[in-house]
Amino acid sequence: MPEEGIINFWIAKLILLLYNGKDFWVRLDEATNSKGLCTVKLIFRYMKPYAKAIAASMFLKLAGTMVELMLPYILEHIIDVAVPAGNLGHIFLWGILMIVTAMVTRQLNITANRSAVENAHNVSYNIRQDLFIKTANLSGSQFDGFGLPSLISRMTSDSYNVQSCAQSLQTLCVRAPIMLVGGILITMTMDWVLSALLCLMLPVMLVVIIGVSRYGIPLFNKVQESLDDVVRVMRENITGIRVVKALSKTEYEKRRFAVSNETMTRNDIKASTVMALPGPIMQICLNTGLTLVVFIGAIRVNNGQMNPGVILAFLTYFNMVLQGVMGINRIFMMISKASASANRIGRILAAEEDQRVLTAEEAKKPAGDAFIRFEHVNFSYGKDGTAAAEAFGGSSREQCLYDINFSIQKGESLGIIGPTGCGKTTIINLLMRFYDVEDGGVFVDGRDVRSYGKDELHRKFGVVFQNDMVFNDTLRRNIAFGREIPDGRLEESTKDAMAAEYIAGLPGGLDYMADIKGANLSGGQKQRLLIARALAAKPEILILDDSSSALDYKTDASLRKAIFENYGGTTTILIAQRVSSVMNMTNILVMDNGRCIGYGNHEHLLETCPEYRDIFHTQMGALA
């Protein structure tokens, strides 16, 4: 084991032993396992790239603290030696030394603190970057298990807690022990009686700190979990604010948020109150100690056993030692809070890949030569065994698809129709491998989708999801979306998506700035913009998931005609509620309660599928 690894290992041991001795070996195993869920290991891992800068910061802090410890000693020398001697030059010289020492102390501490802040920000920056990358690569089941609100709070408040801890490790963890140990050692050289008095106070304070800190992690865990709930309710309200206002449910939502907010506040108050207990006890010890120092010191000065300057210096050192103890208390409080956050962050970073790429030998072989094929596919949401499900106790299963079978040849089209919640979008999720099937197989271009790398598979698709995202950017960048697509191709895609006319009427055209979620665009404009994005790269497979619901029938028909004429080699899958949108597709899949109840072209389904026939007559009869 490298020297640094050995140091980290023993620091983890010490901190966990102080937290909770009875669970030491259990916690030690958790602290030193390969997943890195311990605060010390996680922070040290991210501090390692900045080891030199951190070492320099800690050295400056060490130097500044040691120089600061000399100030009371200089003051004692001036009072007890220089002043009684009556030598003004000597007094002036020691006075200048004291001023210079104070200025050096100030400058060293300022420089060290600035460096520590910069290093801590770099640590939190890297944590957020890794969290973002890891979150982006979570499978659908893992994402569902962790939950969006929890992922947001880990990226924000949890990373901030770790940042604060990283900063404290460079400042307080240097200053507090030096103040404590250095102050005691210096006072021992000045007067052993008063120093013994100081040492008697320390065990009481340390016992209080350790005893209180043992309960910090569970309490702060509850705080962060409560914060997840607050973020969830807030996000739901912000996202659905129009629905809330339209249904006059503002007061209802206020009460719902108040419940979550009150729970978080109550947990936060409890955690903060427990961790703040050492403060008043420290103040009592400090005031008691100062009183005893003055009282006993006065007696010893009166008896000629010590000089008056020693009392003044001793009062300052006593205050420094108490600052050291208070600093250690803050360290334990910070570590308690950061431990809860680091463990939550560690669970994301340690989540194992649950969708590995299968080898050619492991992958299933399709039964035929269709471009897209589903063979006896069964699927449940919330399936057991995922890391996220285990972390959150998620073991419930919701069967969504039952024995789905269909195939499409390259260049053909498939329409999927059925009531809400029947499994239409789930088929797309499995095709793009956001989730893995439980039984059966999904195949694209003669290969099991599990044998593709994610980028390799997803490059085949152009897709518009339900409630898809328009970003706060220009329309041009929204369509290109980071891809190298020529302007000419962008313009073609807007024409094919029936978006060119309205874009031309906007200030700046393609350079028009869309608001967040396209708030300054109508529903139909957003859908056509998103369809243009899906068409821009001329994908092999085009998926439109209920993406024309805001379009009128004429625009919808023109869109389907443009796709048929200009994207003949593209395999198209269209999910829709309108029969008119799918009736001209090569094949139509009729879904109900996760089952395929009809498959074939429009004429075949009118003859063989009563449910499809009812939908057709209901919708087309109403139009007639």
Secondary structure, 3 states (H helix, E strand, C coil): CCHHHHHHHHHHHHHHHHHCHHHHHHHHHHHCCCCCCCHHHHHHHHHHHHHHHHHHHHHHHHHHHHHHCHHHHHHHHHHHHHHHHCCHHHHHHHHHHHHHHHHHHHHHHHHHHHHHHHHHHHHHHHHHHHHHHHHHCCCHHHHHHHCHHHHHHHHHHHHHHHHHHHHHHHCHHHHHHHHHHHHHHHHHHHCHHHHHHHHHHHHHHHHHHHHHHCCHHHHHHHHHHHHHHHHHHHHHHHHCHHHHHHCCCHHHHHHHHHHHHHHHHHHHHHHHHHHHCHHHHHHHHHHHHHHHHHHHHHHHHHCCCCCHHHHHHHHHHHHHHHHHHHHHHHHHHHHHHHHHHHHHHHHHHCCCCCCCCCCCCCCCCCCCCCCEEEEEEEEEECCCCCHHHHHCCCCCCEEEEEEEEEEECCCCEEEEECCCCCCHHHHHHHHCCCCCCCEEEEEECCEEHHHCCHHHHHCCEEEECCCCCCCCCEHHHHHHCCCCCCHHHHHHHHHHCCCHHHHHCCCCHHHCECCHHHCCCCHHHHHHHHHHHHHHCCCCEEEEECCCCCCCHHHHHHHHHHHHHHCCCCEEEEECCCHHHHCCCCEEEEEECCEEEEEECHHHHHHHCHHHHHHHHHHHHHHC
